[in-house]
């Protein structure tokens, strides 16, 4: 059975990205997250698909030990098929691969055979049409509103029509696909993304660099 994900009523789900967390004090960083967020995202980068290197399965397993929330492993890697088993064993509940990566369709099928939820991400320059054939395999569609690879980038307002088009395409398909937005989310851009149709918002630097992360999350819940 695929893991269940919280579906808050009347607001977008809040998904902190641990890329921006303090790994010297991971449990402390995740304390307000565990109380107030809906699930967490682990951003995995291989230095090939994006020009940065981040986490592997061991860090994902550490997050699993530090948080009871569902984990989305966002694989920004060139050949994700090679890593699916390891991230499943590490405790991921959902694995998101990129449409631009190798063997995307095979990855989505494999994720589902592992009993996990499957997500597909689109870089800003990748048209929405690239994702539409995969809708029958998806639990989540992720629209990137920054170029993937680094945290702390500015939100791209030009991506909002793409978010809206994705919302309409999902609705027209009749499928239950979660629409997520990732990149440059703060108190202001969260409203824009939610109004455009996002079901969930990935929050990184704005949360973990806030002087009061708990208050920041509580504020987003009121938007």
Z-matrix of the N, CA and C atoms (Angstrom, degrees):
N
C 1 1.467
C 2 1.526 1 109.85
N 3 1.339 2 116.30 1 133.21
C 4 1.456 3 119.81 2 178.67
C 5 1.522 4 110.38 3 -68.65
N 6 1.345 5 117.16 4 144.29
C 7 1.464 6 119.59 5 179.46
C 8 1.516 7 111.34 6 -63.57
N 9 1.326 8 115.55 7 146.51
C 10 1.460 9 120.06 8 178.02
C 11 1.518 10 109.89 9 -83.92
N 12 1.328 11 115.39 10 150.80
C 13 1.454 12 121.20 11 177.33
C 14 1.518 13 108.52 12 -121.83
N 15 1.332 14 117.00 13 141.93
C 16 1.461 15 119.63 14 179.83
C 17 1.520 16 111.15 15 -64.38
N 18 1.311 17 116.52 16 140.90
C 19 1.458 18 121.74 17 178.47
C 20 1.520 19 108.57 18 -124.95
N 21 1.332 20 117.45 19 82.49
C 22 1.462 21 119.98 20 -177.05
C 23 1.517 22 111.62 21 -61.14
N 24 1.305 23 115.33 22 142.37
C 25 1.461 24 121.35 23 -178.62
C 26 1.523 25 110.31 24 -88.54
N 27 1.332 26 116.24 25 129.76
C 28 1.453 27 120.43 26 172.80
C 29 1.511 28 115.83 27 83.95
N 30 1.319 29 118.18 28 3.68
C 31 1.465 30 120.15 29 177.60
C 32 1.522 31 109.20 30 -154.79
N 33 1.335 32 115.37 31 164.05
C 34 1.460 33 120.21 32 174.78
C 35 1.524 34 109.87 33 -76.01
N 36 1.321 35 116.44 34 145.41
C 37 1.462 36 120.93 35 174.91
C 38 1.529 37 109.56 36 -68.05
N 39 1.325 38 116.12 37 147.21
C 40 1.463 39 122.64 38 -178.59
C 41 1.521 40 108.97 39 -106.04
N 42 1.330 41 115.47 40 125.75
C 43 1.463 42 121.69 41 -171.93
C 44 1.528 43 109.53 42 -127.98
N 45 1.323 44 119.08 43 90.51
C 46 1.462 45 120.54 44 178.19
C 47 1.531 46 111.88 45 -65.23
N 48 1.329 47 114.66 46 137.26
C 49 1.462 48 121.54 47 173.89
C 50 1.518 49 108.65 48 -94.61
N 51 1.325 50 116.71 49 119.92
C 52 1.462 51 119.62 50 -176.22
C 53 1.519 52 112.62 51 -75.01
N 54 1.333 53 118.07 52 -0.94
C 55 1.465 54 120.56 53 174.56
C 56 1.519 55 110.99 54 -55.25
N 57 1.326 56 116.85 55 -32.35
C 58 1.466 57 121.72 56 -177.03
C 59 1.523 58 113.19 57 -96.61
N 60 1.327 59 118.13 58 2.10
C 61 1.467 60 121.00 59 -177.80
C 62 1.525 61 111.18 60 -76.24
N 63 1.322 62 115.44 61 165.13
C 64 1.466 63 122.40 62 176.78
C 65 1.527 64 108.03 63 -88.95
N 66 1.330 65 116.34 64 104.55
C 67 1.460 66 119.19 65 -175.74
C 68 1.519 67 112.94 66 -78.03
N 69 1.323 68 117.32 67 -10.51
C 70 1.462 69 119.44 68 172.24
C 71 1.523 70 110.55 69 -73.17
N 72 1.332 71 115.37 70 -20.30
C 73 1.471 72 120.76 71 178.90
C 74 1.527 73 108.26 72 -141.71
N 75 1.329 74 115.01 73 62.96
C 76 1.460 75 120.02 74 -172.66
C 77 1.524 76 112.20 75 -62.01
N 78 1.317 77 117.11 76 -45.18
C 79 1.467 78 119.14 77 -179.50
C 80 1.519 79 111.25 78 -61.57
N 81 1.328 80 116.84 79 -39.52
C 82 1.456 81 120.17 80 177.98
C 83 1.510 82 112.03 81 -65.50
N 84 1.347 83 116.61 82 -41.96
C 85 1.463 84 120.53 83 178.91
C 86 1.520 85 111.89 84 -62.70
N 87 1.328 86 115.67 85 -34.93
C 88 1.460 87 119.67 86 -175.52
C 89 1.525 88 113.65 87 -88.59
N 90 1.318 89 117.46 88 -5.53
C 91 1.465 90 119.48 89 -177.23
C 92 1.527 91 112.40 90 -58.03
N 93 1.357 92 119.90 91 -52.13
C 94 1.469 93 118.31 92 177.65
C 95 1.524 94 112.29 93 -68.37
N 96 1.323 95 116.01 94 -30.83
C 97 1.462 96 120.58 95 178.10
C 98 1.525 97 110.39 96 -62.46
N 99 1.316 98 116.12 97 -45.97
C 100 1.463 99 120.31 98 -178.01
C 101 1.527 100 112.26 99 -62.08
N 102 1.328 101 116.62 100 -29.87
C 103 1.471 102 120.53 101 -179.27
C 104 1.519 103 112.94 102 -83.57
N 105 1.335 104 116.48 103 -31.27
C 106 1.464 105 118.67 104 -164.90
C 107 1.527 106 115.21 105 -122.84
N 108 1.316 107 118.55 106 -16.95
C 109 1.463 108 120.55 107 -179.04
C 110 1.526 109 110.35 108 -91.62
N 111 1.332 110 115.24 109 173.62
C 112 1.461 111 120.63 110 -176.93
C 113 1.527 112 112.73 111 -102.72
N 114 1.294 113 118.21 112 -40.69
C 115 1.459 114 122.35 113 167.43
C 116 1.519 115 107.97 114 -155.33
N 117 1.325 116 118.53 115 179.17
C 118 1.463 117 121.90 116 -177.60
C 119 1.520 118 109.61 117 -126.23
N 120 1.329 119 114.34 118 155.52
C 121 1.459 120 120.64 119 178.89
C 122 1.523 121 109.75 120 -119.09
N 123 1.318 122 115.34 121 136.55
C 124 1.461 123 122.22 122 173.28
C 125 1.522 124 107.09 123 -110.35
N 126 1.327 125 117.20 124 117.10
C 127 1.462 126 122.44 125 -178.21
C 128 1.521 127 109.69 126 -89.97
N 129 1.314 128 116.11 127 116.79
C 130 1.463 129 122.58 128 -175.47
C 131 1.527 130 108.67 129 -108.63
N 132 1.334 131 116.96 130 122.71
C 133 1.467 132 122.24 131 -177.60
C 134 1.524 133 109.68 132 -128.70
N 135 1.337 134 115.57 133 139.47
C 136 1.464 135 119.88 134 -173.45
C 137 1.527 136 114.50 135 -109.12
N 138 1.348 137 118.28 136 -0.02
C 139 1.455 138 120.06 137 -177.75
C 140 1.515 139 113.89 138 78.37
N 141 1.314 140 117.75 139 -0.81
C 142 1.470 141 122.41 140 178.24
C 143 1.526 142 110.62 141 -113.08
N 144 1.314 143 116.09 142 -56.14
C 145 1.465 144 119.73 143 178.85
C 146 1.523 145 110.79 144 -67.21
N 147 1.320 146 115.79 145 -36.11
C 148 1.468 147 123.15 146 173.60
C 149 1.527 148 107.46 147 -131.24
N 150 1.344 149 118.13 148 156.93
C 151 1.467 150 120.49 149 -174.01
C 152 1.523 151 114.11 150 -83.75
N 153 1.304 152 117.29 151 35.58
C 154 1.456 153 121.03 152 -179.89
C 155 1.525 154 108.06 153 -142.87
N 156 1.314 155 116.64 154 159.82
C 157 1.460 156 122.71 155 177.78
C 158 1.519 157 107.66 156 -124.19
N 159 1.328 158 116.71 157 135.62
C 160 1.468 159 118.28 158 -179.57
C 161 1.518 160 110.89 159 -131.51
N 162 1.329 161 117.42 160 -108.19
C 163 1.454 162 122.01 161 -166.60
C 164 1.520 163 112.73 162 -104.30
N 165 1.329 164 113.68 163 159.96
C 166 1.446 165 121.04 164 170.25
C 167 1.515 166 110.53 165 -119.91
N 168 1.317 167 116.90 166 -168.69
C 169 1.468 168 120.53 167 -179.41
C 170 1.525 169 113.80 168 -60.17
N 171 1.332 170 117.99 169 -31.29
C 172 1.469 171 119.63 170 -178.29
C 173 1.527 172 111.64 171 -63.00
N 174 1.337 173 116.64 172 -40.78
C 175 1.468 174 119.72 173 177.89
C 176 1.525 175 109.99 174 -67.83
N 177 1.316 176 116.23 175 -38.62
C 178 1.467 177 119.34 176 176.65
C 179 1.525 178 110.39 177 -59.99
N 180 1.316 179 116.68 178 -41.40
C 181 1.463 180 120.45 179 177.67
C 182 1.525 181 111.04 180 -64.52
N 183 1.344 182 116.95 181 -36.22
C 184 1.468 183 120.47 182 177.31
C 185 1.522 184 110.78 183 -65.69
N 186 1.331 185 116.60 184 -40.39
C 187 1.466 186 120.25 185 176.21
C 188 1.528 187 109.71 186 -63.78
N 189 1.336 188 116.48 187 -39.82
C 190 1.464 189 120.18 188 178.41
C 191 1.529 190 110.99 189 -58.72
N 192 1.331 191 116.54 190 -40.17
C 193 1.464 192 119.86 191 179.94
C 194 1.522 193 111.72 192 -71.47
N 195 1.345 194 116.64 193 -27.77
C 196 1.465 195 120.87 194 -175.05
C 197 1.515 196 113.47 195 -92.46
N 198 1.332 197 117.67 196 -10.34
C 199 1.468 198 119.72 197 -175.47
C 200 1.522 199 111.24 198 -141.31
N 201 1.333 200 116.70 199 137.09
C 202 1.467 201 120.35 200 174.80
C 203 1.525 202 112.63 201 -85.26
N 204 1.335 203 117.34 202 -4.68
C 205 1.462 204 120.83 203 -174.97
C 206 1.529 205 111.03 204 -75.93
N 207 1.336 206 117.42 205 154.96
C 208 1.462 207 119.94 206 173.16
C 209 1.529 208 110.61 207 -59.15
N 210 1.321 209 116.32 208 146.92
C 211 1.463 210 122.67 209 -178.72
C 212 1.519 211 109.84 210 -115.03
N 213 1.338 212 115.03 211 129.71
C 214 1.464 213 122.88 212 171.43
C 215 1.521 214 107.46 213 -105.20
N 216 1.327 215 117.38 214 115.01
C 217 1.462 216 121.65 215 174.41
C 218 1.524 217 108.03 216 -89.64
N 219 1.333 218 116.17 217 109.22
C 220 1.466 219 122.65 218 -179.34
C 221 1.525 220 107.37 219 -92.24
N 222 1.327 221 116.53 220 103.46
C 223 1.460 222 121.85 221 -173.25
C 224 1.524 223 110.79 222 -90.25
N 225 1.316 224 115.83 223 97.87
C 226 1.464 225 122.01 224 173.68
C 227 1.519 226 107.66 225 -92.19
N 228 1.328 227 114.64 226 68.38
C 229 1.460 228 121.89 227 -174.63
C 230 1.525 229 109.16 228 -132.68
N 231 1.331 230 115.38 229 154.26
C 232 1.460 231 120.65 230 -174.47
C 233 1.526 232 112.55 231 -71.28
N 234 1.340 233 116.89 232 -36.99
C 235 1.462 234 120.98 233 -176.67
C 236 1.534 235 109.87 234 -128.79
N 237 1.314 236 117.13 235 74.19
C 238 1.473 237 120.64 236 -173.49
C 239 1.518 238 114.29 237 -63.43
N 240 1.318 239 117.81 238 -25.39
C 241 1.462 240 119.94 239 -178.03
C 242 1.529 241 111.51 240 -56.79
N 243 1.336 242 116.04 241 -29.36
C 244 1.467 243 120.58 242 -178.67
C 245 1.526 244 113.15 243 -71.65
N 246 1.336 245 117.45 244 -14.42
C 247 1.463 246 120.85 245 -170.61
C 248 1.526 247 114.46 246 -115.26
N 249 1.311 248 117.60 247 -5.65
C 250 1.463 249 119.86 248 -171.31
C 251 1.520 250 112.67 249 -62.02
N 252 1.308 251 117.54 250 -45.09
C 253 1.466 252 120.02 251 -178.62
C 254 1.522 253 111.19 252 -61.18
N 255 1.333 254 116.50 253 -42.52
C 256 1.464 255 120.32 254 -177.78
C 257 1.519 256 111.63 255 -64.68
N 258 1.323 257 117.18 256 -41.15
C 259 1.467 258 119.00 257 -179.72
C 260 1.528 259 111.62 258 -74.75
N 261 1.307 260 117.23 259 -28.01
C 262 1.468 261 119.13 260 172.54
C 263 1.526 262 110.21 261 -65.77
N 264 1.325 263 116.86 262 -45.34
C 265 1.468 264 120.46 263 179.21
C 266 1.523 265 111.77 264 -64.12
N 267 1.330 266 116.43 265 -30.06
C 268 1.466 267 120.62 266 -178.01
C 269 1.520 268 112.84 267 -73.19
N 270 1.323 269 117.40 268 -11.38
C 271 1.458 270 119.65 269 176.16
C 272 1.506 271 116.01 270 113.07
N 273 1.332 272 118.10 271 12.35
C 274 1.463 273 120.46 272 177.49
C 275 1.524 274 110.11 273 -66.55
N 276 1.320 275 115.56 274 144.09
C 277 1.461 276 121.80 275 174.80
C 278 1.522 277 111.28 276 -101.77
N 279 1.311 278 115.62 277 -27.76
C 280 1.456 279 123.37 278 179.43
C 281 1.519 280 106.87 279 -138.87
N 282 1.312 281 117.39 280 138.22
C 283 1.464 282 121.32 281 174.75
C 284 1.516 283 107.94 282 -122.20
N 285 1.332 284 115.24 283 126.91
C 286 1.459 285 122.11 284 179.57
C 287 1.518 286 109.16 285 -110.22
N 288 1.327 287 116.37 286 125.65
C 289 1.461 288 121.95 287 176.39
C 290 1.524 289 108.41 288 -113.89
N 291 1.318 290 116.10 289 166.42
C 292 1.461 291 120.48 290 -178.85
C 293 1.522 292 111.52 291 -95.32
N 294 1.324 293 115.09 292 141.51
C 295 1.461 294 120.62 293 176.24
C 296 1.519 295 111.23 294 -61.15
N 297 1.335 296 116.70 295 -26.49
C 298 1.460 297 121.27 296 -177.12
C 299 1.530 298 112.64 297 -84.14
N 300 1.333 299 117.49 298 -9.86
C 301 1.463 300 121.23 299 -178.47
C 302 1.534 301 110.39 300 -80.78
N 303 1.319 302 115.43 301 170.06
C 304 1.463 303 121.18 302 -178.49
C 305 1.530 304 110.82 303 -71.91
N 306 1.329 305 115.74 304 138.58
C 307 1.470 306 122.98 305 172.31
C 308 1.529 307 113.23 306 59.07
N 309 1.331 308 117.16 307 44.12
C 310 1.469 309 119.92 308 -177.00
C 311 1.528 310 111.62 309 -58.97
N 312 1.325 311 117.69 310 -44.39
C 313 1.467 312 119.90 311 -178.13
C 314 1.524 313 111.10 312 -63.66
N 315 1.317 314 116.87 313 -43.44
C 316 1.467 315 120.58 314 178.69
C 317 1.521 316 110.66 315 -63.25
N 318 1.323 317 116.57 316 -36.59
C 319 1.465 318 120.54 317 178.29
C 320 1.520 319 111.13 318 -63.46
N 321 1.318 320 116.52 319 -46.55
C 322 1.462 321 120.02 320 -178.37
C 323 1.526 322 111.17 321 -62.01
N 324 1.318 323 116.32 322 -41.06
C 325 1.468 324 119.84 323 178.07
C 326 1.526 325 110.79 324 -64.97
N 327 1.332 326 116.29 325 -41.18
C 328 1.469 327 120.04 326 -179.45
C 329 1.533 328 110.71 327 -65.70
N 330 1.322 329 116.47 328 -41.88
C 331 1.469 330 119.97 329 178.96
C 332 1.523 331 110.12 330 -57.09
N 333 1.306 332 116.03 331 -42.90
C 334 1.463 333 119.78 332 -178.80
C 335 1.531 334 111.26 333 -68.83
N 336 1.333 335 117.38 334 -35.45
C 337 1.465 336 119.01 335 177.54
C 338 1.527 337 110.82 336 -68.65
N 339 1.325 338 117.36 337 -23.98
C 340 1.462 339 121.32 338 176.11
C 341 1.533 340 111.94 339 -76.80
N 342 1.331 341 116.17 340 -5.07
C 343 1.461 342 120.33 341 179.32
C 344 1.511 343 113.94 342 84.06
N 345 1.341 344 116.56 343 16.02
C 346 1.461 345 121.11 344 -178.67
C 347 1.516 346 110.23 345 -107.00
N 348 1.313 347 115.19 346 167.11
C 349 1.459 348 120.61 347 172.83
C 350 1.528 349 109.12 348 -81.53
N 351 1.341 350 115.52 349 147.72
C 352 1.462 351 121.27 350 -173.58
C 353 1.520 352 110.78 351 -115.95
N 354 1.331 353 115.56 352 133.16
C 355 1.454 354 121.37 353 177.92
C 356 1.518 355 111.36 354 -124.45
N 357 1.322 356 115.64 355 153.84
C 358 1.460 357 122.41 356 177.22
C 359 1.517 358 108.39 357 -129.42
N 360 1.334 359 116.60 358 131.57
C 361 1.463 360 122.19 359 -178.87
C 362 1.520 361 110.79 360 -110.98
N 363 1.333 362 114.96 361 149.03
C 364 1.464 363 122.54 362 176.75
C 365 1.516 364 109.76 363 -122.28
N 366 1.328 365 116.74 364 128.19
C 367 1.457 366 120.91 365 172.33
C 368 1.534 367 108.59 366 -67.12
N 369 1.335 368 117.52 367 161.87
C 370 1.466 369 119.20 368 -178.10
C 371 1.525 370 114.64 369 -55.72
N 372 1.320 371 117.86 370 -37.62
C 373 1.467 372 120.15 371 -176.10
C 374 1.528 373 113.19 372 -83.41
N 375 1.315 374 117.62 373 -8.24
C 376 1.464 375 120.57 374 -178.53
C 377 1.524 376 109.83 375 -84.58
N 378 1.335 377 118.01 376 125.29
C 379 1.468 378 119.50 377 -177.66
C 380 1.523 379 112.02 378 -67.71
N 381 1.311 380 115.23 379 151.73
C 382 1.463 381 121.18 380 178.52
C 383 1.523 382 111.31 381 -58.04
N 384 1.322 383 117.30 382 -32.44
C 385 1.466 384 120.92 383 -178.16
C 386 1.522 385 112.21 384 -56.95
N 387 1.329 386 116.68 385 -24.32
C 388 1.471 387 120.73 386 179.69
C 389 1.539 388 110.96 387 -65.64
N 390 1.312 389 116.87 388 -27.97
C 391 1.469 390 120.65 389 -176.35
C 392 1.522 391 113.48 390 -91.17
N 393 1.317 392 118.09 391 -23.42
C 394 1.466 393 120.43 392 -169.68
C 395 1.528 394 114.23 393 -59.55
N 396 1.346 395 119.90 394 -38.28
C 397 1.470 396 118.24 395 178.67
C 398 1.528 397 113.77 396 -64.05
N 399 1.332 398 116.61 397 -18.72
C 400 1.466 399 120.88 398 -176.88
C 401 1.529 400 113.19 399 -90.61
N 402 1.322 401 118.34 400 -5.41
C 403 1.468 402 119.96 401 -174.09
C 404 1.532 403 113.72 402 -51.99
N 405 1.341 404 119.59 403 -38.37
C 406 1.473 405 118.36 404 179.34
C 407 1.530 406 113.97 405 -63.40
N 408 1.336 407 116.94 406 -17.27
C 409 1.468 408 120.84 407 -178.65
C 410 1.522 409 112.76 408 -99.56
N 411 1.335 410 117.19 409 -2.00
C 412 1.463 411 120.00 410 -168.56
C 413 1.523 412 113.57 411 -103.13
N 414 1.324 413 113.59 412 144.74
C 415 1.457 414 122.25 413 163.66
C 416 1.520 415 110.35 414 -103.81
N 417 1.339 416 116.64 415 -22.64
C 418 1.462 417 121.47 416 -176.23
C 419 1.518 418 109.77 417 -146.93
N 420 1.329 419 115.90 418 138.45
C 421 1.461 420 122.88 419 171.89
C 422 1.516 421 107.47 420 -118.17
N 423 1.328 422 116.16 421 123.93
C 424 1.460 423 122.31 422 -176.01
C 425 1.522 424 110.16 423 -108.38
N 426 1.320 425 115.89 424 120.68
C 427 1.463 426 122.04 425 174.99
C 428 1.522 427 108.17 426 -99.84
N 429 1.332 428 116.48 427 117.86
C 430 1.462 429 120.86 428 178.25
C 431 1.529 430 109.58 429 -80.81
N 432 1.324 431 115.79 430 130.41
C 433 1.464 432 121.16 431 178.15
C 434 1.525 433 111.08 432 -111.39
N 435 1.325 434 115.80 433 16.59
C 436 1.467 435 124.89 434 164.97
C 437 1.523 436 105.92 435 -144.12
N 438 1.338 437 116.46 436 165.46
C 439 1.459 438 119.22 437 171.41
C 440 1.524 439 108.08 438 -71.88
N 441 1.325 440 118.75 439 127.77
C 442 1.465 441 119.73 440 -176.80
C 443 1.520 442 111.95 441 -66.07
N 444 1.335 443 114.84 442 148.03
C 445 1.456 444 119.78 443 174.76
C 446 1.506 445 114.84 444 136.23
N 447 1.325 446 117.44 445 -29.06
C 448 1.460 447 120.57 446 -177.74
C 449 1.524 448 109.56 447 -142.63
N 450 1.332 449 116.03 448 142.69
C 451 1.451 450 120.75 449 174.85
C 452 1.513 451 111.19 450 -81.64
N 453 1.322 452 116.16 451 166.97
C 454 1.456 453 120.92 452 173.85
C 455 1.509 454 115.95 453 81.17
N 456 1.331 455 118.55 454 11.97
C 457 1.459 456 120.70 455 -179.87
C 458 1.529 457 111.04 456 -82.94
N 459 1.342 458 114.91 457 162.44
C 460 1.461 459 120.81 458 -179.79
C 461 1.527 460 110.71 459 -81.16
N 462 1.312 461 115.36 460 139.65
C 463 1.466 462 124.21 461 176.43
C 464 1.524 463 110.38 462 -58.63
N 465 1.335 464 116.70 463 139.25
C 466 1.465 465 122.52 464 177.99
C 467 1.529 466 109.55 465 -98.02
N 468 1.332 467 118.83 466 100.89
C 469 1.469 468 119.93 467 179.64
C 470 1.522 469 113.24 468 -59.91
N 471 1.336 470 116.83 469 -25.11
C 472 1.461 471 120.39 470 -179.77
C 473 1.525 472 112.55 471 -63.87
N 474 1.336 473 117.48 472 -13.75
C 475 1.466 474 121.18 473 178.61
C 476 1.523 475 113.03 474 -84.02
N 477 1.333 476 118.13 475 -10.52
C 478 1.466 477 120.04 476 -176.86
C 479 1.532 478 113.32 477 -61.22
N 480 1.338 479 119.77 478 -41.07
C 481 1.467 480 118.01 479 175.38
C 482 1.527 481 112.94 480 -60.87
N 483 1.317 482 116.64 481 -33.12
C 484 1.473 483 120.92 482 177.32
C 485 1.530 484 110.60 483 -65.86
N 486 1.336 485 116.22 484 -39.97
C 487 1.464 486 120.40 485 176.55
C 488 1.529 487 109.67 486 -62.19
N 489 1.330 488 116.26 487 -45.76
C 490 1.458 489 120.06 488 179.10
C 491 1.516 490 112.46 489 -62.30
N 492 1.336 491 116.42 490 -40.91
C 493 1.465 492 120.07 491 178.39
C 494 1.526 493 111.12 492 -65.53
N 495 1.329 494 116.38 493 -37.12
C 496 1.467 495 120.06 494 177.23
C 497 1.523 496 110.73 495 -64.58
N 498 1.332 497 116.32 496 -41.05
C 499 1.464 498 120.58 497 177.95
C 500 1.532 499 110.53 498 -58.91
N 501 1.324 500 115.92 499 -44.66
C 502 1.467 501 120.24 500 -178.73
C 503 1.528 502 111.13 501 -67.44
N 504 1.334 503 116.59 502 -39.64
C 505 1.465 504 120.33 503 -179.61
C 506 1.527 505 111.15 504 -65.53
N 507 1.321 506 116.51 505 -40.57
C 508 1.466 507 120.19 506 178.28
C 509 1.525 508 110.12 507 -64.92
N 510 1.317 509 115.62 508 -43.96
C 511 1.470 510 119.57 509 179.57
C 512 1.534 511 110.70 510 -61.46
N 513 1.329 512 116.04 511 -43.01
C 514 1.462 513 120.19 512 -178.85
C 515 1.528 514 111.81 513 -66.77
N 516 1.328 515 116.75 514 -28.62
C 517 1.465 516 120.56 515 -179.00
C 518 1.524 517 112.29 516 -73.21
N 519 1.337 518 116.37 517 -21.77
C 520 1.453 519 120.58 518 -176.57
C 521 1.513 520 114.05 519 74.43
N 522 1.324 521 116.74 520 9.61
C 523 1.466 522 120.75 521 -177.55
C 524 1.524 523 110.78 522 -98.35
N 525 1.322 524 115.33 523 153.75
C 526 1.458 525 121.11 524 178.01
C 527 1.529 526 108.79 525 -91.05
N 528 1.311 527 115.63 526 85.44
C 529 1.464 528 122.20 527 179.51
C 530 1.518 529 108.11 528 -116.33
N 531 1.317 530 116.47 529 124.60
C 532 1.458 531 122.69 530 -179.82
C 533 1.522 532 108.58 531 -75.23
N 534 1.326 533 118.27 532 132.37
C 535 1.464 534 122.51 533 179.41
C 536 1.523 535 109.19 534 -104.47
N 537 1.313 536 115.68 535 117.30
C 538 1.463 537 121.25 536 -175.55
C 539 1.522 538 110.65 537 -117.32
N 540 1.334 539 115.99 538 145.57
C 541 1.464 540 122.69 539 177.31
C 542 1.521 541 108.40 540 -120.04
N 543 1.324 542 115.82 541 135.66
C 544 1.466 543 121.68 542 -174.80
C 545 1.520 544 109.31 543 -138.36
N 546 1.347 545 115.56 544 121.95
C 547 1.456 546 119.86 545 173.10
C 548 1.510 547 113.12 546 131.62
N 549 1.331 548 116.01 547 113.17
C 550 1.459 549 120.36 548 175.51
C 551 1.511 550 114.65 549 69.68
N 552 1.335 551 117.36 550 26.54
C 553 1.466 552 119.94 551 -177.70
C 554 1.525 553 110.29 552 -82.03
N 555 1.330 554 115.00 553 125.36
C 556 1.466 555 122.84 554 173.37
C 557 1.528 556 107.41 555 -138.51
N 558 1.323 557 117.04 556 -168.91
C 559 1.470 558 119.42 557 -176.33
C 560 1.527 559 112.17 558 -61.76
N 561 1.325 560 117.24 559 -31.53
C 562 1.466 561 120.30 560 -179.20
C 563 1.525 562 112.13 561 -81.56
N 564 1.333 563 116.06 562 -49.26
C 565 1.464 564 119.05 563 -176.13
C 566 1.527 565 112.11 564 -73.37
N 567 1.328 566 117.28 565 -22.23
C 568 1.467 567 119.73 566 175.86
C 569 1.521 568 110.67 567 -59.36
N 570 1.317 569 116.86 568 -40.06
C 571 1.464 570 121.04 569 179.36
C 572 1.522 571 110.03 570 -64.25
N 573 1.332 572 116.77 571 -44.44
C 574 1.465 573 120.66 572 -179.39
C 575 1.522 574 111.19 573 -60.76
N 576 1.332 575 116.23 574 -44.97
C 577 1.464 576 120.15 575 -178.28
C 578 1.525 577 111.30 576 -67.09
N 579 1.324 578 116.62 577 -41.21
C 580 1.465 579 120.10 578 -179.67
C 581 1.525 580 111.20 579 -65.76
N 582 1.323 581 116.94 580 -42.70
C 583 1.465 582 120.66 581 178.89
C 584 1.528 583 110.58 582 -63.63
N 585 1.341 584 116.49 583 -34.84
C 586 1.466 585 120.54 584 179.05
C 587 1.520 586 112.46 585 -70.11
N 588 1.347 587 117.19 586 -17.91
C 589 1.455 588 119.25 587 175.60
C 590 1.508 589 116.62 588 128.36
N 591 1.336 590 118.14 589 6.00
C 592 1.464 591 120.19 590 -178.05
C 593 1.525 592 111.57 591 -68.25
N 594 1.329 593 115.92 592 136.59
C 595 1.462 594 122.03 593 173.40
C 596 1.521 595 111.45 594 -87.80
N 597 1.330 596 116.68 595 -26.68
C 598 1.460 597 120.79 596 -178.27
C 599 1.517 598 109.94 597 -147.00
N 600 1.335 599 115.03 598 151.00
C 601 1.462 600 122.59 599 -174.22
C 602 1.517 601 109.31 600 -127.61
N 603 1.323 602 116.33 601 126.62
C 604 1.461 603 121.24 602 175.72
C 605 1.522 604 108.56 603 -88.21
N 606 1.325 605 115.89 604 127.72
C 607 1.466 606 121.47 605 -176.77
C 608 1.520 607 108.26 606 -122.39
N 609 1.335 608 116.47 607 129.48
C 610 1.454 609 120.13 608 -178.96
C 611 1.505 610 113.29 609 -122.28
N 612 1.326 611 115.90 610 -95.64
C 613 1.463 612 121.33 611 -173.84
C 614 1.519 613 112.85 612 -58.72
N 615 1.324 614 117.41 613 -41.36
C 616 1.467 615 119.82 614 -177.46
C 617 1.520 616 111.45 615 -60.27
N 618 1.327 617 116.92 616 -32.20
C 619 1.463 618 120.98 617 178.86
C 620 1.522 619 111.66 618 -78.77
N 621 1.327 620 116.51 619 -56.04
C 622 1.458 621 119.65 620 -170.92
C 623 1.528 622 113.31 621 -75.84
N 624 1.341 623 117.57 622 -16.54
C 625 1.464 624 120.45 623 174.43
C 626 1.526 625 111.92 624 -95.20
N 627 1.315 626 116.27 625 -1.84
C 628 1.460 627 119.91 626 177.08
C 629 1.526 628 109.91 627 -68.87
N 630 1.341 629 117.95 628 142.30
C 631 1.468 630 119.26 629 176.61
C 632 1.528 631 112.92 630 -65.33
N 633 1.331 632 116.24 631 -20.16
C 634 1.467 633 120.52 632 179.55
C 635 1.529 634 108.53 633 -141.33
N 636 1.348 635 117.96 634 84.04
C 637 1.461 636 120.38 635 -177.14
C 638 1.527 637 113.92 636 -57.18
N 639 1.331 638 117.19 637 -35.33
C 640 1.465 639 119.38 638 179.59
C 641 1.523 640 110.70 639 -63.67
N 642 1.331 641 116.63 640 -45.35
C 643 1.463 642 120.27 641 178.57
C 644 1.525 643 110.74 642 -64.03
N 645 1.325 644 116.44 643 -36.88
C 646 1.466 645 120.45 644 178.45
C 647 1.530 646 110.35 645 -60.87
N 648 1.327 647 117.03 646 -47.82
C 649 1.461 648 120.34 647 179.63
C 650 1.524 649 111.88 648 -65.17
N 651 1.326 650 116.86 649 -40.50
C 652 1.465 651 119.99 650 177.78
C 653 1.528 652 110.44 651 -61.64
N 654 1.339 653 116.14 652 -38.60
C 655 1.459 654 119.81 653 178.38
C 656 1.517 655 111.85 654 -64.16
N 657 1.344 656 117.24 655 -41.64
C 658 1.461 657 120.10 656 178.78
C 659 1.522 658 111.53 657 -64.32
N 660 1.310 659 117.02 658 -33.27
C 661 1.464 660 119.87 659 179.99
C 662 1.527 661 112.14 660 -66.70
N 663 1.321 662 116.68 661 -20.80
C 664 1.463 663 120.87 662 -178.58
C 665 1.523 664 112.62 663 -89.72
N 666 1.332 665 117.26 664 -9.80
C 667 1.468 666 119.67 665 -175.97
C 668 1.526 667 111.21 666 -69.93
